[in-house]
């Protein structure tokens, strides 16, 4: 990969940049990057903008190829990429979803305060670490057979709640109610199933985490109140994980099929990692059915972790009424069939969001009734040493980005560069000095997730707000972190 990008980028607003359609012959539309001027230098350090241009080659693409402020290099699509294609003559690309299908975030509110849990923070982090398995290849407490796996793939979070892992209201406050109805377990390979059988209820590794957070600042008191964010010092739990080995294998299997489909359907692409197939083709339908299964597995996974998190809080604090209710659960690696109004026409589109969060505005029918007056909660985690944000979707997002905004801080360093630069650094000790208790399955990989490896999420959220595609509601800082 080339070290830096030196292509054409035209400023179109305070936080909007355009790669013109004539930048590369074959682009079907322009590319748009949402970012502040201060962020552009970092964005151009890798070839992610080139990937924005490459996505513009996809058949049936509608609007522009889009990138959020947390954009960085990914597989085919950039991470932070959004693209919508027409269902009738467009394509679906697994690279536009990524390998960790329905990697997502869920936020639990509590009635607890920082003052209440501070004396027991070490004990609480240790109990959460014990209750929720994490790390590469970690195995969960739930043992599935193939028949039960089918039910997980079909019913998602609902499967977990029916078996006592959660509450009925958890379903209401999950995107898609924690289940995509288009799931087709018959399209999930035996290898993918085998990888998923032991991993339900696990965090995994890399940037996945479970964090105890404290409200640090409230930006919009009225919306915050609707979300259950009542005051600074209030304790929240943020869970970030996805579909584990099952989702990875679904993506890997599908890419192989799509590589052949590109030749079969005569699709011309500038990057083989954009391998795709018509949405309505057998290959396209097969991928969408398998992807929905992996998405449902991820919702079930986060639901089980939610249940054990509640148990850990009650056990350590010896307090039954902790009020650990779900604010919302959002996916940020997914493709969905949605209706959008484009240039005055209502179109059925396949919206790819890869490292991007759905951000529907007030009044949208696809968000819980409780949030219809505010807009959809948008959960934007940062690094383990700074902040995370709760934001809200906007009308401008619906009109300009197919209802999408940023999903996190976005990497500033590659994993290898972070490990090289921070070799020998005692990351847990440095975090403890900042008031953050950290436990990890593999301490050697913590350097990959050090705060220095990421952009400042405050800058990302500010850029999205500047562009009008989401608005900050509250800021939270971590005080306890579990990593894989």
Secondary structure as the mmCIF struct_conf table of DSSP 4:
data_model
#
loop_
_struct_conf.conf_type_id
_struct_conf.id
_struct_conf.beg_label_comp_id
_struct_conf.beg_label_asym_id
_struct_conf.beg_label_seq_id
_struct_conf.end_label_comp_id
_struct_conf.end_label_asym_id
_struct_conf.end_label_seq_id
BEND BEND1 UNK A 3 UNK A 4
STRN STRN1 UNK A 10 UNK A 13
TURN_TY1_P TURN_TY1_P1 UNK A 14 UNK A 15
STRN STRN2 UNK A 16 UNK A 19
HELX_RH_3T_P HELX_RH_3T_P1 UNK A 21 UNK A 23
BEND BEND2 UNK A 24 UNK A 24
TURN_TY1_P TURN_TY1_P2 UNK A 25 UNK A 26
BEND BEND3 UNK A 28 UNK A 29
STRN STRN3 UNK A 31 UNK A 34
HELX_RH_AL_P HELX_RH_AL_P1 UNK A 37 UNK A 43
TURN_TY1_P TURN_TY1_P3 UNK A 44 UNK A 45
BEND BEND4 UNK A 46 UNK A 47
HELX_RH_AL_P HELX_RH_AL_P2 UNK A 48 UNK A 55
TURN_TY1_P TURN_TY1_P4 UNK A 56 UNK A 57
BEND BEND5 UNK A 58 UNK A 58
TURN_TY1_P TURN_TY1_P5 UNK A 59 UNK A 60
STRN STRN4 UNK A 61 UNK A 72
BEND BEND6 UNK A 75 UNK A 77
HELX_LH_PP_P HELX_LH_PP_P1 UNK A 78 UNK A 78
STRN STRN5 UNK A 79 UNK A 86
TURN_TY1_P TURN_TY1_P6 UNK A 87 UNK A 89
STRN STRN6 UNK A 91 UNK A 93
HELX_RH_3T_P HELX_RH_3T_P2 UNK A 94 UNK A 96
TURN_TY1_P TURN_TY1_P7 UNK A 97 UNK A 97
BEND BEND7 UNK A 99 UNK A 100
TURN_TY1_P TURN_TY1_P8 UNK A 101 UNK A 102
STRN STRN7 UNK A 104 UNK A 113
HELX_RH_AL_P HELX_RH_AL_P3 UNK A 114 UNK A 118
TURN_TY1_P TURN_TY1_P9 UNK A 119 UNK A 120
HELX_RH_AL_P HELX_RH_AL_P4 UNK A 121 UNK A 131
BEND BEND8 UNK A 132 UNK A 132
BEND BEND9 UNK A 135 UNK A 135
TURN_TY1_P TURN_TY1_P10 UNK A 136 UNK A 137
BEND BEND10 UNK A 141 UNK A 141
HELX_RH_AL_P HELX_RH_AL_P5 UNK A 146 UNK A 155
TURN_TY1_P TURN_TY1_P11 UNK A 156 UNK A 156
HELX_RH_AL_P HELX_RH_AL_P6 UNK A 157 UNK A 162
TURN_TY1_P TURN_TY1_P12 UNK A 163 UNK A 164
BEND BEND11 UNK A 165 UNK A 166
HELX_RH_AL_P HELX_RH_AL_P7 UNK A 168 UNK A 172
TURN_TY1_P TURN_TY1_P13 UNK A 173 UNK A 173
STRN STRN8 UNK A 174 UNK A 174
HELX_RH_3T_P HELX_RH_3T_P3 UNK A 175 UNK A 178
TURN_TY1_P TURN_TY1_P14 UNK A 181 UNK A 182
HELX_RH_3T_P HELX_RH_3T_P4 UNK A 185 UNK A 187
BEND BEND12 UNK A 188 UNK A 188
HELX_RH_AL_P HELX_RH_AL_P8 UNK A 190 UNK A 197
TURN_TY1_P TURN_TY1_P15 UNK A 198 UNK A 201
BEND BEND13 UNK A 205 UNK A 205
TURN_TY1_P TURN_TY1_P16 UNK A 206 UNK A 207
STRN STRN9 UNK A 209 UNK A 218
BEND BEND14 UNK A 219 UNK A 219
HELX_RH_AL_P HELX_RH_AL_P9 UNK A 221 UNK A 226
TURN_TY1_P TURN_TY1_P17 UNK A 227 UNK A 228
BEND BEND15 UNK A 231 UNK A 231
TURN_TY1_P TURN_TY1_P18 UNK A 232 UNK A 233
STRN STRN10 UNK A 234 UNK A 241
HELX_RH_AL_P HELX_RH_AL_P10 UNK A 244 UNK A 264
TURN_TY1_P TURN_TY1_P19 UNK A 265 UNK A 266
BEND BEND16 UNK A 270 UNK A 270
HELX_RH_3T_P HELX_RH_3T_P5 UNK A 272 UNK A 274
STRN STRN11 UNK A 276 UNK A 278
TURN_TY1_P TURN_TY1_P20 UNK A 279 UNK A 280
BEND BEND17 UNK A 281 UNK A 281
HELX_RH_AL_P HELX_RH_AL_P11 UNK A 282 UNK A 317
TURN_TY1_P TURN_TY1_P21 UNK A 318 UNK A 318
BEND BEND18 UNK A 320 UNK A 320
STRN STRN12 UNK A 325 UNK A 331
BEND BEND19 UNK A 332 UNK A 332
STRN STRN13 UNK A 333 UNK A 342
TURN_TY1_P TURN_TY1_P22 UNK A 343 UNK A 344
STRN STRN14 UNK A 345 UNK A 354
BEND BEND20 UNK A 355 UNK A 355
STRN STRN15 UNK A 356 UNK A 358
TURN_TY1_P TURN_TY1_P23 UNK A 362 UNK A 363
TURN_TY1_P TURN_TY1_P24 UNK A 365 UNK A 366
BEND BEND21 UNK A 367 UNK A 367
HELX_RH_3T_P HELX_RH_3T_P6 UNK A 369 UNK A 371
TURN_TY1_P TURN_TY1_P25 UNK A 372 UNK A 374
STRN STRN16 UNK A 377 UNK A 380
STRN STRN17 UNK A 381 UNK A 381
TURN_TY1_P TURN_TY1_P26 UNK A 384 UNK A 385
BEND BEND22 UNK A 386 UNK A 386
STRN STRN18 UNK A 387 UNK A 392
HELX_RH_AL_P HELX_RH_AL_P12 UNK A 395 UNK A 400
BEND BEND23 UNK A 401 UNK A 403
STRN STRN19 UNK A 404 UNK A 406
STRN STRN20 UNK A 408 UNK A 408
STRN STRN21 UNK A 411 UNK A 411
BEND BEND24 UNK A 412 UNK A 413
HELX_RH_AL_P HELX_RH_AL_P13 UNK A 415 UNK A 421
TURN_TY1_P TURN_TY1_P27 UNK A 422 UNK A 424
HELX_RH_AL_P HELX_RH_AL_P14 UNK A 427 UNK A 433
TURN_TY1_P TURN_TY1_P28 UNK A 434 UNK A 435
STRN STRN22 UNK A 437 UNK A 440
BEND BEND25 UNK A 441 UNK A 441
HELX_RH_3T_P HELX_RH_3T_P7 UNK A 443 UNK A 449
BEND BEND26 UNK A 450 UNK A 450
HELX_RH_3T_P HELX_RH_3T_P8 UNK A 451 UNK A 453
STRN STRN23 UNK A 454 UNK A 454
HELX_RH_AL_P HELX_RH_AL_P15 UNK A 457 UNK A 467
TURN_TY1_P TURN_TY1_P29 UNK A 468 UNK A 468
BEND BEND27 UNK A 469 UNK A 469
STRN STRN24 UNK A 471 UNK A 483
#
